[in-house]
Amino acid sequence: MEILLGTACVCLLVILSVLFWKYLSLKKNIHRFTQELEKLKASDYRQPVKVTDFDKDLVALAVKVNEHTDMQRQLGTEYEQQKRRLGTAISGISHDFRTPLTASLGYLQMIEKSGELSDTHAEYLRIAMQKNRYLKELSDEFFELTKLENDEGDLHPEPVNLSNLLTESILEQHGWIEERGISTAFDLADGIVVQTDPHALQRILDNLMSNARKYTADRFSVTLRQDGGQVLLTVSNSLADCISLDIERVFEPFYRMDARTAGGSGLGLYVVKLLCDRLGWDVRASLDEGIFSIGIHI
């Protein structure tokens, strides 16, 4: 009896040992799975998920995970290819649009200068020229946008005097500011130099000023300051009470604060966000008591 009892205890101990070993092995593989799945988040990681246990269920799970990963990579590759093809097509269409639009605008300007139109026909001509310029602006923006989204064109950083460039951009706004009686406040620190691509920086400033011109109600302000190694540029303007603004969507493409009255394509701030991301800058929008602000941390 004692021998049987001892044998049973030994067998039970062996079974428990095997189960404990299987448990530890399972935990080890689950931990490994977790680490491998985390690595798969990186687009350049190409190693398949492996198991150190020959348990058929674990092996089957690893196979399915690897198949799913390969499928996702293939879909991702196809998506990027389709995106680039679409961008190329849009860029080509935009380019084809710009040539005849430029030519037609030139002919309309010649007709305008002839001075042989009645008041009614002159008004029709003015409207036609306005619509023509709007279409040309759209085609130019689409052309530039597809280049940015496809990361075409390398950035060429160089020292740029941001204080001077921003001052020039503000001075160019003098016409509409004076015409509309806008109250202004400009606080620009002198001598701030940043290492950046001058073309990208100029495009950012142009779009910020264009957005302010479209939506400013009665107050417009720009501040530029440097705190230690960080530069902060803020462009703010008051909004009319009738303008409805979703602050969470201002950087979305084709979003316009007031689609009923404002011109443009709704791509200005979207391009600002794209360029800031490429330059490694942080851009944010805020709305406080009717004052809309764009802040860029450089």
Secondary structure, DSSP 4 states (H G I P E B T S, - for coil): -HHHHHHHHHHHHHHHHHHHHHHHHHHHHHHHHHHHHHHTTSTT--PPP--SS--HHHHHHHHHHHHHHHHHHHHHHHHHHHHHHHHHHHHHHHHHHHHHHHHHHHHHHHHHHH----HHHHHHHHHHHHHHHHHHHHHHHHHHHHHHHTT-S----EEEEHHHHHHHHHHTTHHHHHHTT-EEEEEE-TT-EEEE-HHHHHHHHHHHHHHHHHH-SSEEEEEEEEETTEEEEEEEEE--TT----GGGTTSTT--TTTTT--S-S-HHHHHHHHHHHHT-EEEEEEETTEEEEEEE-
